[in-house]
Amino acid sequence: MKKEFIHMRRDPRTLVFIFIMPILQLLLLGFATNNEVKNVATVIFDQDHSAASRSLLEAFHNTGYFAYTYDVFSQEGVIQLIESGSAHVGIIIPPNYHNDLAAGRTAAVAVLVDGSDPTIASAALSTTTFVGQAHGAKILAQKLAARGLAGSSSSPVDVRARVLYNPDLQNSFSMIPGLIAMILMQTTTSLTSLSIVKERERGTIEQLIVTPIRNWELVIAKITPYILVAMANTILVLFVGTVLFAIPIRGNILLLLALTALYLLPNLGIGLTISTFARTQQEAQFMTMPILLPSMMLSGFLYPVSSLPLALQLIGKLLPLTYFLQILRGVVVKGVGASSLIPEISALAILAIILLTVAALRFRKSLE
């Protein structure tokens, strides 16, 4: 027993991660495990600008499901924001909404729902129907009360919701792209986290020390084989997902592969950085776990990001998986081009530069 405690004391990093992981799991599972959909980013196109239209928008907002993030002046603006993933719901109120209600005619309101995430789409669709019925019944009751009448009639508000990209709300349209992103992240991060550690354990690290190789040359040499392996794995996984799960790739396949290669770079940078800190392969594996678990919980893979606490949302913005999920759903499910994904592409490029630079700077220090 004394001998084992001595071994544990001599390996404090592993001991720290053993105690950190249960706390991290408890916090993430406690705060992030939430299937409730709320604060969904919503774009508004109000052509009426009347008290009646504002009352309807207030009814949507009071449910807690819709967060009015954008206000545009054309239907094309609504579609563009939904295509880019900036908004998941678009509410379009026609210019004659108030006049139709005043004349006793049924006023039609269009709601566009992004179907690339079925969890959000299902909740938004059911809530939209409920709000339309409840608000219509409220208006009808007010009219009847004003006339001193009782009874029922057809609803004066007709909210027509349409699901874009995935009208059948098939869960595989969201889950399979997410699994592809998770598999690539886990594979690349785990493999590269062991690369320098293996050199150290096998005693071949000294051969790198005596060579005139520079830091950035080592980084390129270490990540290139894994990029090639990961790209081959990407093609295989995409093929299986397309054939077995009937997931159509609606966008440009070459663009998808290019952005996948970009996504691999920050993950490889994370793995190499871990490899420069770890002294053993076991320690490297422990150090990857605090990266993989938050990525799965906070990126939007399992739970909607809008439903997470603000602090966890901010942490999620530091994870490459968060941005690649938007890219995959945009290219595979929506069929959008690079122009609609500029924020996600920029974020991945910045993360890649930072993490690969840190790995290069850490390399020489890790040889001491």
N, C-alpha and C positions, 0 to 999 in steps of 0.2 A: 504493500500500500504506500509506504514511504517513497519507494522508487517511482511509482506511477505519479505521485504528486510532484516529484522532482521533475519528471518529464513534462508534465503539464505546465509547471512554472517556467521551464526553459522554452516553451513554445507559447508565449502569451498571445500572439496574434490569433492563432486558432482558438484559444480559449475565449478571447473577446468575441469572435464571430459566433461561437457556440451560444453565448449568452445574448448576443444582439439579435440573432435570427428569430427566436421565439417572441421577443418584444416587437420586432418589425412585423412579423406575421400577425400578431394580435392587433396592432394598430391598423395595418392595412385591411385586414379582414373585417375589423370592427367598423372602420369609417368608410371604406370603399365598397364593401359588399352591400350594394343597394340597387335593387331592380326598379325602384321608383324613378320615373322619368319626370324631370322638372327643369325649369329654366331653359327650355329648348330655344336656341337662337332662331329668331323669327324676323322676316322682312315684311314690311307693310307697304302696300301701294293703295293709298286711300284717294280715290278720284272724286269723292263726294265732299269731304271736309265739312261735314255737318255735325250737329249735335247727335243725330241718330247714328252716324257712323262711329263717332267717338264712343258712344254708349256700347255699341257692339264690340269695339276693340277693348273697352274696359272689361266687358264680360269675358272675353278670351283671356285677358291678362290676370283677372282675379282668380282663375283656376290654379295659377302657379306653374302651369305647364309651359307657358309661352313667355319668353323674354324678348321684348321689342328691341332688337339690336340694330336694325337698319330701317331706313325710311327712303324709298326710292320713288321715281316719277315715271316709270314705264314698266310694262310687263317683262321686257327684255332684261331690265335690271334685276327683277325678281329671279328669273331663270339663271342669270349669270351668277348671282350669289349662291343659289342652290347648287349649281354645277361645281363651283369652286369649293363647296363644303363650308363656306362661311355661315350659311343659314341652312336650317333643316326644314323650315316651314315658311311658306309665303301666303299671305292673306291679301286678296285683291277685292276691293270694294268698288263697285261700278259708280259712275258719276250720277246716275239717277236713283241712287239708293233711297234717299230721303223722300223724293217725290213719289216713288212707288209705294212707300209705306203710307204716305199722306193720302194717296189716292185709293188706298185699299187693295193695291196690287201686291203680288208676292215679289219681294226683292231678293234677287239671287246674288250670293257671295261665293267667290271661288277661293278654295284653299288648296295649295299645292304642297305635297308632302314628299320629302326625299326618302325613297324606299331602299336606298343602299344600306341603311341601318334599320332592319325590321323592328328592333326593340323600340326605337324612338318613333318609327312610322306607325306602329300599331297603337301606341299610346296617344299619339297626336291625332290619329284618325278617329279613335273612339271619343276622345275629348272634344274634337271639332263637332262631331255629330251631336253630342250632348249639349254643347254650348248653343248650337243652332236651335235645337228644340226648346231648350230652357228660355233662351232670349226671345224666341218667337212667341212662346206661351205668355211671357211677361208682357210683351207689347200688346198681344191680343186681349189679355185681361184688362190692361189699362184702357184700351179702346171700348171694350164692353162696359166697363165701370163708368166711363165718361158718358156713355149713352144711356146708362141705367138699365142695361140689358144683362142677361145671363145666358149661358149656353156655350157652345164650342163651335169653332170654325177651323178652316185650314190655317196653318201657320203662315204668318206674313213674311217670315224670313226663311229662305231656302239656301242653306250652306251646302255647297257642292264640293266635296273633297276629291282630289285625284292624286293617286300615288304615282310618282315618277320613277322610272328605271327598273322598279321591281314591283309591278302591280299586284302580284300574287303574294307578296311579303314572304318569300322563301328565305328562311333563316340561313341557308347555305350561302346565299349571295354575300352575306356579311361575314359568316364564320370562316369559310374557306380562305378568302384573302387574308383574314386575320391570322389563321393558322400558318399560312405560308410565311408571313412576316415573322411570327414567333419562332418557327423552325429555323429560319435563316439567322435570326439573332442568336438563338441558343447555340447553334452549330458554330458560327464564326467566333462568338465571344469565348466559348468554352475551349475551342481548339487553340486559338491564339494566346489565351491566358496561360497555356502550358508550354508555349514555344521556347521562351528564354529559360524557364524553370527546368525544362528537360536538358537544355545545354549545361546548366549549372550542375544538375544531379549526375549527368554522365561525364562531367569533367571536360567537355569540349568547349566550354565557354572561354577557356584560356586561348584557344585557337583564334577566336574572334578578337581577343584583346591585343594579340601581337600583330594583327593585320592592320593595314592603314585604312580600313573601312570607316566611313563617317556615319554619324548617327542617322541621318536621313536615308543613307544607302541601306543601312541595316533594316530600317522600318520598311522600305520598299521591298527588300529581299524577303522579309518575313511575311508580309501581307499578300504579295503577288500570288503564291501558290494557293492560298486560302480563297482569294478572290475567284480564281479559275475554278476551284472545286465548288465554291458556293454558287457560281453562275451555272455550272452544270447541274447542280442540285435544284436551282431555281427552275430551269427548263423542265426537269423531270417532274417536279412538284406541280408546276403549271399544267403540264400535259395530263397528269393523273387527275388533278382537280377539274380540268375541263372535260375529260372523257367520263370519269367515274361519277362526278357530282353534277355534270351538265351545267357548268358555270361558263357562260359566254364571255369571251374577252372582246369587249366592244371597242376598245381603244387601239392605239398603235402598239404592236408587240415590240418593235424596236425601241420605242420610247420607254416602254415598261422595263425592258432589260437594262437600258441605260440608267434609269432612275434606281433600279435594283442595285446596280453596281455602286451608285452614289450612296445608297443606304448601307451597303456593306462597310464602307470606309470608317464611319464613326464607331461601328460595332467592333471592327478590327482594332481601332485605336483603343477602345475600352479594354479589349483582351490583352493587347500588348502592354498597356499601362499596368494592369493587374499583374502581368508576368514579371514586370520589373520590380514590383513590391514583394511578391511572394518568394519564399525560399524553398518550398516544396510543392509538389503537384497537389497534395491534399489541401494545403493552404490556399493555393490558387483556386481550387474548386469551391472552397468555402467563401472566397472573396467574390466570386461571380454570383452567388445566390442573392446578395442584397441588390444586385442590378436586375436580375431576371424577374424576381417577384414583383417589385414595383412596376416594371415595364408591363407585365401582364395585367396588373390591377388598375393602373393609372393612365393607360394610354388610350382607353376607349375600346379595347379588345373585348373585355367582358362586360363592362358597365359604362353607361353614357358619361362622358367627361363632365357634362353640365350638371350632373347630379352629385358630383363629388364636392367636398368642402373646398373653399378657395385655396387653402394652403396646399392641398393635394393636387389641385389643378395646376398650380404653379410648378410643382415638382414634375408633373407630367409633361410640361412644356420643355423640360430638359432632357427628355428621353427620345432617342431617334425613332423608336417604334411609333410614337404618337403621330409623327409626320408621315411616316411611310404607310400607315394604315389609311390616311386620307388619300395618299397617292394611289394605293392599290384600289381602293373603292372608287376613286375618280376615274382611273384608266380602265379598270376591268369592268366595273358595273355601269358607270355613267358614260364611258367613252370620251372623256374630255381630253384636251390637248395640254401641252406644257404651259400655255399662257394662263390657264385656270389654276395652276399648281405652283405659281411662282413663290408664294410665302413658304410652302412646305419644302420646295427645292432649295431655297435660300437657307432655311433653318438647317437642313441636313448638311449643306456645304460648310456652313459655319461650324457646326459640331464636328465635322470631319477634320477641318483644319486645326481646331483647338485640341482635339483628343490625339491626333497623330503627332502634333507638335509636342504635347506633354510626354507622349511615349518616347519620342526621339530625345528629348532633354533628360528624361529619367534613365535612359539606357546606361550612360557612362557612370552615373551615380550608383546604379545597381551592381556595378562590377566591383565596388570597393569592399 
